[in-house]
C-alpha cells in the first residue's frame, strides 16, 4: 500500500469514528432528556399527591403504580389519581 492509500484509509476510519460518535451522542441526549422529563413529572405529581394527602386528609397509597402514573402523566396523572381516590374507585 502506498502512502496515499494509507492516508485515505486513515481518513475514512477517522470520519467513520466521528460519525459513530455523533450518533451515539444524539441517542444519549434523547434518552437523558426523556429521563429527566419523567423524573420531573414524577416529582411534581408526587408533590401534588402529598399536598392533597396532608391538606385534604385523603388516604392515597403512594405505590410504584402511582409513581409511574405521575411520571407519565405528571400533574394531570396526579389529578387522575385524586379523582379516582375521591370516588373510591382506586388508590384507596
Helices and strands as residue ranges (DSSP letters): H 3-56, H 64-86
